Amino acid sequence: MTQGPLINEAALAKVEAHAADAIAKGAVVRVGGKRRKGKGYFFEPTVLDGCDATMDVASQVTEKTAGPRKMVSCRLDKTVNHMLP
């Protein structure tokens, strides 16, 4: 899989802020979670565990963020519920 950059510094800062908000509200970074070093507007592919609808990462319902993301909730019976399209 190839990951391209975000469109500009503002988009990268927004994705970074959304991740920081989730972490501050109790989400745990399982993979990634920060800017990639080097040239360009890259944010590491990231998995945040423990997210909920109060976090900025769930804001796709009300606002568009340039970073692709999917919020998924797993129940104890291992059934996956997609919370956001």
N, C-alpha and C positions, 0 to 999 in steps of 0.2 A: 504494500500500500504506500502510495506517495501522498504526503501532506504538503499542501501549498501554504503560502503565507496569508496572513490577514491583509486587508486592503491598505491599512495605514496605521500610524502610531496610535491614533484615537481608538480605533477598533481593537487593537492589541491591549491598550490600557483598560478598555471596557471589559474584555474577557478576563483579564487579570483581576480586575476589581470584583467581578462576579465570583471568581474562585475564592478570593480573599474573604468576601462576605460569607460564603458558605462555610469556610473553615472557621471563621470567627463565631458562627452560629452553631458549631458543633460537628460539621461534616469532617470526615477523615479522608486525606489524600491517600489513595491506594496506588496510583500510578501518575506520574507527571506532576502537574500543578504549578508550573512556572514557565517563564519565557525561555525559549531555547537560546543558548549562547550563539553569538555570531551575527552576521549581517542579515537584515530582513526583519519582517514582522511575524515571527513564529512563536506560537505557544504550544508547549508539549501536549500531545494527546493525553487526556486526563480522565481519571476515574475518581469521583468523589462519592464516598459511602456515607449514608445517613442524611441525605438531602431531603428537604421538604418544601412545600409550596410557599413558605415564608421567606425563602432565600432568593437572592437576585438571580441565581442560575435558573430558577423556575419562571423567570419573567417573560419567556417567549410568548406567553399568552397575551401580554400587554405591550411588549415592545420587541423589536427585531434587533438581534445582536449578530454581528458579522461572523462570529465563530459558530461552527456547527456543533450542536449538542443534542443530547437525548436524555430526558430524565426518566428513569425506570425505577419502579418499586417492586421488590420481591416479597411475597408473603411466605409464611412459614412452610406452606405446602409446596413451595418452589414454583408456583404459578407466577408468571411475569405479568404485571399490569403496566401498560404504557400510560403514563400520566400526561404526557404532552406529545402532540404529533411530531 
